[in-house]
Amino acid sequence: FYSLVTRLLRKPGGIVAIWCYNDIAVSPTFDPVMKRFHDTTLPYWNPNIHYVFDGYKTLPFPFESVGLGSEGQPLALDIPKKLSFEGFLRMLRSWSAVVTAKNQGVDLLSENVVKELKSAWGRSNLVRSIAYKAFMLAGKVKL
């Protein structure tokens, strides 16, 4: 990926930005329930997920900083979003670890797990303001 980015960004002004989120802050009631669910997904992630889990702090990033995070020092971002429980559940179902587990015959989002998450969320029609805990690195090719 980096060699392709370097080749494509040779022209002056080109910038690469990469970002991820590794947590979601919902509420003091919901967050511990979410943490327990998240822990069940750990065996099913690709091993390179450790870069995401550590907020890109150890991700090699061989580009010159443009002031929006740099190698070893990612920019922390809170990305706000309004989300219904159904929207939240759709997001969880899209996680690669959840899909991998399902393909291996393990339903991480069983009926009981969904009930526990829904109970902690609150009313079924409640739209919550959440924050994706995100991290970003941005840079330009070193000349």
FIDO-726097 format. One record per residue: residue number from 1; residue in three letters; y, x, z of N, C-alpha, C, O, CB in turn. Coordinates in steps of 0.1 Angstrom, whole numbers, plus 5000, padded with zeros to 4 digits. Glycine has a CB too. Layout:
FIDO-726097
     k     r   n_yy   n_xx   n_zz   ca_yy   ca_xx   ca_zz   c_yy   c_xx   c_zz   o_yy   o_xx   o_zz   cb_yy   cb_xx   cb_zz
   NUM   ala      Y      X      Z       Y       X       Z      Y      X      Z      Y      X      Z       Y       X       Z
...
//
This chain:
FIDO-726097
     k     r   n_yy   n_xx   n_zz   ca_yy   ca_xx   ca_zz   c_yy   c_xx   c_zz   o_yy   o_xx   o_zz   cb_yy   cb_xx   cb_zz
     1   phe   4988   5008   5000    5000    5000    5000   5013   5009   5000   5022   5006   4992    5000    4991    5012
     2   tyr   5013   5019   5009    5025    5027    5010   5028   5035   4997   5039   5037   4993    5024    5036    5022
     3   ser   5017   5040   4990    5019    5047    4978   5025   5038   4967   5034   5042   4959    5006    5053    4973
     4   leu   5021   5026   4967    5026    5016    4957   5041   5013   4961   5049   5012   4952    5018    5003    4957
     5   val   5044   5011   4973    5057    5008    4978   5066   5020   4974   5077   5018   4969    5058    5005    4993
     6   thr   5062   5032   4977    5070    5044    4974   5073   5045   4959   5084   5048   4955    5062    5056    4979
     7   arg   5063   5042   4951    5065    5043    4936   5075   5032   4932   5083   5035   4923    5052    5041    4929
     8   leu   5074   5020   4937    5082    5009    4933   5097   5010   4938   5106   5005   4932    5076    4996    4937
     9   leu   5098   5017   4949    5112    5017    4956   5119   5030   4953   5128   5034   4960    5110    5016    4971
    10   arg   5115   5037   4942    5122    5050    4939   5136   5047   4935   5145   5056   4936    5114    5057    4927
    11   lys   5139   5036   4929    5153    5033    4925   5162   5031   4938   5157   5027   4948    5154    5020    4917
    12   pro   5174   5036   4937    5183    5035    4949   5184   5020   4953   5185   5011   4945    5197    5041    4946
    13   gly   5184   5018   4966    5187    5005    4972   5174   4997   4975   5175   4987   4982    5195    4997    4962
    14   gly   5163   5002   4972    5150    4995    4975   5147   4996   4989   5147   5007   4995    5139    5000    4966
    15   ile   5143   4985   4996    5139    4985    5010   5126   4978   5011   5124   4967   5005    5150    4978    5019
    16   val   5117   4983   5020    5105    4976    5023   5106   4971   5038   5111   4978   5047    5093    4985    5022
    17   ala   5102   4959   5040    5102    4953    5054   5089   4947   5056   5084   4939   5048    5114    4943    5056
    18   ile   5083   4950   5067    5070    4944    5071   5072   4938   5085   5079   4943   5093    5058    4954    5071
    19   trp   5065   4927   5087    5067    4921    5100   5054   4914   5104   5045   4911   5095    5078    4910    5100
    20   cys   5052   4911   5116    5040    4904    5121   5045   4896   5134   5055   4899   5140    5028    4913    5124
    21   tyr   5036   4887   5138    5038    4882    5152   5025   4884   5159   5014   4883   5153    5042    4867    5151
    22   asn   5026   4886   5172    5013    4888    5180   5012   4879   5192   5003   4880   5200    5013    4902    5184
    23   asp   5021   4870   5193    5021    4861    5204   5030   4849   5201   5038   4849   5192    5025    4868    5218
    24   ile   5028   4838   5209    5036    4826    5207   5039   4822   5221   5031   4820   5230    5028    4815    5199
    25   ala   5052   4820   5224    5057    4815    5237   5060   4800   5235   5068   4796   5227    5069    4823    5242
    26   val   5053   4792   5243    5055    4777    5242   5060   4772   5255   5072   4767   5255    5041    4770    5239
    27   ser   5053   4774   5266    5058    4769    5279   5049   4776   5290   5038   4781   5287    5057    4753    5280
    28   pro   5055   4776   5302    5047    4782    5313   5033   4775   5316   5024   4781   5321    5055    4782    5326
    29   thr   5032   4762   5312    5020    4755    5314   5010   4758   5302   4998   4760   5305    5022    4740    5314
    30   phe   5015   4759   5290    5007    4761    5279   5003   4776   5277   4991   4778   5273    5014    4756    5266
    31   asp   5011   4785   5279    5009    4799    5276   4996   4805   5282   4989   4812   5275    5020    4807    5280
    32   pro   4993   4802   5294    4980    4807    5300   4967   4801   5293   4957   4808   5291    4979    4805    5315
    33   val   4968   4789   5289    4957    4782    5282   4956   4789   5268   4945   4791   5264    4960    4767    5281
    34   met   4967   4791   5262    4967    4798    5249   4961   4812   5250   4953   4816   5242    4981    4798    5243
    35   lys   4964   4819   5261    4959    4833    5263   4944   4832   5264   4937   4841   5258    4965    4839    5276
    36   arg   4939   4823   5271    4924    4822    5273   4917   4819   5259   4907   4825   5256    4920    4810    5283
    37   phe   4924   4810   5251    4918    4808    5238   4919   4821   5229   4909   4825   5223    4926    4796    5231
    38   his   4931   4827   5230    4932    4839    5222   4922   4850   5225   4917   4856   5216    4946    4845    5224
    39   asp   4919   4851   5238    4908    4861    5242   4895   4858   5236   4887   4867   5233    4907    4861    5257
    40   thr   4892   4845   5233    4879    4842    5227   4879   4846   5212   4868   4848   5206    4876    4827    5228
    41   thr   4890   4849   5206    4891    4852    5192   4889   4867   5190   4886   4872   5179    4904    4848    5186
    42   leu   4890   4875   5200    4891    4890    5199   4879   4896   5191   4881   4905   5183    4891    4896    5212
    43   pro   4867   4892   5193    4855    4898    5186   4855   4895   5171   4848   4902   5164    4842    4893    5192
    44   tyr   4864   4886   5166    4863    4882    5153   4874   4887   5144   4874   4884   5132    4863    4867    5152
    45   trp   4883   4895   5149    4894    4900    5142   4890   4913   5134   4880   4919   5139    4906    4903    5150
    46   asn   4896   4916   5123    4894    4928    5116   4899   4940   5126   4909   4938   5133    4902    4929    5103
    47   pro   4892   4951   5126    4896    4962    5136   4910   4966   5134   4916   4971   5144    4887    4973    5134
    48   asn   4916   4965   5122    4930    4970    5120   4940   4960   5127   4952   4963   5127    4933    4971    5105
    49   ile   4935   4949   5133    4944    4940    5140   4951   4947   5151   4962   4942   5156    4937    4928    5144
    50   his   4946   4958   5156    4952    4965    5167   4967   4969   5164   4975   4969   5173    4944    4978    5171
    51   tyr   4970   4971   5152    4984    4974    5148   4993   4961   5151   5004   4963   5156    4985    4977    5133
    52   val   4988   4950   5149    4995    4937    5152   4996   4935   5167   5006   4932   5172    4989    4925    5144
    53   phe   4984   4937   5173    4984    4934    5188   4993   4943   5195   4998   4940   5206    4969    4936    5193
    54   asp   4995   4956   5190    5004    4965    5198   5019   4964   5192   5027   4973   5195    4999    4979    5197
    55   gly   5021   4953   5184    5035    4951    5179   5040   4962   5170   5052   4965   5170    5044    4950    5191
    56   tyr   5031   4968   5162    5034    4978    5152   5039   4991   5158   5044   5000   5151    5045    4973    5143
    57   lys   5037   4993   5171    5042    5005    5178   5034   5018   5173   5039   5029   5173    5040    5004    5193
    58   thr   5021   5016   5169    5013    5027    5164   5011   5027   5149   5003   5035   5144    5000    5027    5172
    59   leu   5017   5018   5142    5015    5017    5128   5023   5028   5121   5035   5029   5122    5019    5003    5122
    60   pro   5016   5036   5113    5023    5046    5105   5033   5039   5096   5029   5029   5089    5013    5055    5097
    61   phe   5045   5044   5095    5055    5038    5086   5064   5050   5081   5074   5053   5086    5064    5028    5094
    62   pro   5060   5055   5069    5066    5067    5064   5079   5065   5056   5080   5070   5045    5056    5075    5056
    63   phe   5088   5057   5061    5100    5054    5054   5112   5057   5063   5111   5057   5075    5100    5039    5049
    64   glu   5123   5059   5057    5136    5062    5064   5141   5049   5070   5142   5039   5063    5146    5069    5055
    65   ser   5144   5049   5082    5149    5037    5089   5162   5032   5083   5171   5040   5078    5151    5040    5104
    66   val   5164   5019   5082    5176    5013    5078   5182   5005   5090   5191   4996   5088    5174    5003    5066
    67   gly   5178   5009   5102    5183    5002    5114   5176   4989   5118   5181   4982   5127    5197    5000    5112
    68   leu   5165   4987   5112    5158    4974    5116   5143   4978   5120   5134   4973   5114    5158    4964    5104
    69   gly   5142   4986   5129    5129    4991    5133   5125   5004   5126   5129   5005   5114    5118    4980    5132
    70   ser   5118   5012   5132    5113    5025    5126   5100   5028   5132   5095   5022   5142    5123    5036    5128
    71   glu   5093   5038   5126    5080    5042    5131   5080   5045   5146   5088   5053   5150    5074    5054    5123
    72   gly   5071   5038   5153    5071    5039    5167   5080   5031   5175   5079   5030   5187    5073    5054    5171
    73   gln   5090   5025   5168    5100    5017    5175   5103   5005   5167   5114   5003   5161    5113    5025    5177
    74   pro   5094   4995   5166    5096    4983    5158   5107   4975   5165   5110   4975   5177    5083    4975    5157
    75   leu   5114   4967   5156    5124    4958    5161   5117   4945   5166   5109   4939   5159    5134    4954    5150
    76   ala   5119   4941   5179    5113    4929    5184   5122   4917   5180   5134   4918   5180    5113    4930    5200
    77   leu   5115   4907   5176    5122    4895    5171   5115   4883   5178   5103   4882   5180    5121    4893    5156
    78   asp   5123   4873   5182    5118    4860    5186   5122   4850   5175   5133   4848   5172    5124    4855    5200
    79   ile   5112   4845   5168    5114    4836    5157   5112   4822   5162   5100   4818   5165    5104    4839    5145
    80   pro   5123   4814   5163    5121    4800    5169   5116   4791   5158   5118   4792   5146    5135    4795    5174
    81   lys   5109   4781   5163    5103    4771    5154   5100   4758   5162   5097   4759   5174    5090    4776    5146
    82   lys   5102   4747   5156    5098    4734    5162   5085   4731   5156   5083   4732   5144    5109    4722    5159
    83   leu   5076   4727   5165    5062    4725    5160   5055   4714   5168   5057   4713   5180    5054    4738    5162
    84   ser   5048   4706   5161    5040    4695    5167   5027   4702   5171   5023   4713   5167    5038    4683    5157
    85   phe   5019   4694   5179    5006    4700    5183   4997   4701   5171   4989   4710   5169    4999    4691    5194
    86   glu   4998   4691   5162    4989    4691    5149   4993   4703   5141   4984   4710   5135    4991    4678    5141
    87   gly   5006   4706   5140    5011    4718    5133   5006   4731   5139   5001   4740   5132    5026    4718    5132
    88   phe   5006   4731   5152    5001    4743    5160   4986   4745   5157   4982   4756   5155    5004    4741    5175
    89   leu   4979   4734   5158    4964    4734    5155   4961   4739   5141   4952   4747   5139    4958    4721    5158
    90   arg   4969   4735   5131    4967    4739    5117   4969   4755   5117   4962   4762   5110    4977    4732    5108
    91   met   4979   4759   5124    4982    4774    5124   4970   4781   5130   4965   4791   5124    4995    4777    5132
    92   leu   4964   4776   5141    4953    4783    5147   4941   4783   5138   4934   4793   5137    4949    4776    5161
    93   arg   4939   4772   5131    4928    4771    5122   4929   4780   5110   4919   4784   5103    4926    4757    5117
    94   ser   4941   4785   5107    4943    4794    5096   4941   4809   5100   4940   4818   5091    4957    4793    5090
    95   trp   4940   4812   5113    4938    4825    5117   4925   4831   5112   4915   4824   5111    4938    4826    5133
    96   ser   4926   4843   5107    4914    4849    5101   4902   4850   5111   4891   4849   5107    4917    4863    5095
    97   ala   4905   4853   5123    4894    4854    5133   4887   4840   5135   4875   4840   5137    4900    4858    5147
    98   val   4895   4829   5135    4889    4816    5136   4880   4813   5124   4870   4807   5126    4900    4805    5138
    99   val   4885   4816   5112    4877    4814    5100   4865   4823   5100   4854   4818   5097    4886    4817    5088
   100   thr   4866   4836   5104    4855    4845    5105   4844   4839   5114   4832   4839   5111    4859    4859    5109
   101   ala   4849   4835   5126    4839    4830    5136   4832   4817   5130   4820   4816   5132    4847    4826    5149
   102   lys   4840   4808   5124    4834    4796    5118   4823   4800   5108   4813   4794   5107    4845    4787    5112
   103   asn   4826   4810   5099    4817    4814    5089   4804   4820   5096   4794   4821   5089    4823    4824    5080
   104   gln   4805   4825   5108    4794    4830    5115   4787   4820   5124   4779   4823   5132    4798    4842    5124
   105   gly   4792   4807   5123    4786    4796    5130   4791   4794   5144   4785   4787   5153    4771    4799    5132
   106   val   4803   4800   5147    4809    4799    5160   4822   4791   5159   4831   4794   5151    4812    4813    5167
   107   asp   4823   4779   5166    4835    4771    5165   4844   4774   5177   4842   4769   5188    4831    4756    5165
   108   leu   4854   4783   5175    4863    4786    5185   4872   4775   5189   4877   4774   5200    4871    4798    5181
   109   leu   4874   4766   5180    4883    4754    5183   4874   4742   5184   4875   4732   5177    4893    4752    5171
   110   ser   4865   4743   5193    4856    4731    5196   4864   4720   5202   4876   4721   5205    4845    4735    5206
   111   glu   4858   4708   5202    4865    4696    5207   4870   4699   5221   4881   4694   5224    4855    4684    5207
   112   asn   4862   4705   5230    4867    4708    5244   4879   4717   5244   4888   4715   5252    4856    4714    5252
   113   val   4879   4728   5236    4890    4737    5235   4903   4730   5230   4913   4732   5236    4887    4749    5226
   114   val   4901   4722   5220    4913    4714    5214   4918   4705   5225   4930   4703   5227    4909    4706    5202
   115   lys   4909   4698   5233    4914    4689    5243   4922   4697   5254   4932   4692   5259    4902    4682    5250
   116   glu   4917   4709   5258    4924    4717    5268   4937   4721   5263   4947   4720   5270    4915    4729    5272
   117   leu   4938   4726   5250    4951    4730    5245   4960   4718   5244   4972   4719   5247    4949    4736    5230
   118   lys   4955   4706   5239    4964    4694    5238   4969   4690   5251   4980   4686   5252    4956    4683    5231
   119   ser   4960   4690   5262    4965    4686    5275   4976   4695   5280   4986   4690   5286    4953    4686    5285
   120   ala   4975   4708   5278    4985    4717    5282   4998   4716   5274   5009   4718   5279    4980    4732    5281
   121   trp   4997   4712   5261    5008    4710    5252   5017   4699   5257   5029   4700   5257    5003    4707    5238
   122   gly   5011   4688   5262    5018    4676    5266   5014   4664   5257   5004   4664   5251    5033    4678    5266
   123   arg   5023   4655   5256    5021    4643    5248   5016   4647   5234   5021   4657   5228    5033    4634    5248
   124   ser   5008   4639   5228    5002    4642    5215   5013   4642   5204   5012   4649   5194    4991    4633    5211
   125   asn   5024   4635   5206    5034    4634    5196   5046   4643   5199   5056   4643   5192    5039    4620    5194
   126   leu   5045   4651   5210    5055    4660    5214   5058   4671   5204   5048   4679   5201    5052    4666    5228
   127   val   5070   4673   5200    5074    4684    5191   5081   4694   5201   5091   4691   5207    5084    4680    5179
   128   arg   5075   4706   5201    5080    4716    5210   5088   4727   5203   5086   4730   5191    5069    4723    5218
   129   ser   5098   4733   5210    5105    4745    5205   5096   4757   5210   5095   4759   5222    5120    4745    5210
   130   ile   5091   4764   5200    5083    4776    5204   5090   4788   5199   5100   4788   5191    5069    4775    5198
   131   ala   5085   4800   5203    5090    4813    5197   5078   4821   5194   5070   4824   5202    5099    4820    5208
   132   tyr   5078   4825   5181    5069    4835    5176   5074   4849   5181   5086   4852   5179    5067    4835    5161
   133   lys   5066   4856   5188    5070    4870    5193   5066   4879   5181   5054   4883   5180    5062    4874    5206
   134   ala   5076   4883   5174    5074    4891    5162   5080   4905   5163   5087   4908   5172    5081    4883    5150
   135   phe   5076   4913   5153    5080    4927    5152   5082   4931   5138   5075   4926   5129    5070    4937    5159
   136   met   5092   4939   5135    5095    4943    5122   5098   4958   5120   5103   4964   5129    5107    4935    5116
   137   leu   5094   4963   5109    5098    4977    5105   5104   4975   5091   5099   4968   5082    5085    4986    5105
   138   ala   5115   4982   5089    5122    4982    5076   5126   4996   5073   5131   5003   5081    5133    4971    5075
   139   gly   5125   5000   5060    5130    5013    5056   5131   5015   5041   5128   5006   5033    5120    5023    5062
   140   lys   5136   5026   5038    5137    5030    5024   5129   5043   5022   5126   5050   5031    5152    5031    5019
   141   val   5126   5046   5009    5119    5058    5006   5127   5070   5010   5139   5071   5007    5115    5058    4991
   142   lys   5120   5079   5016    5126    5092    5020   5127   5101   5007   5117   5103   5000    5118    5100    5031
   143   leu   5139   5105   5004    5141    5113    4992   5141   5128   4995   5143   5136   4986    5154    5110    4985
//
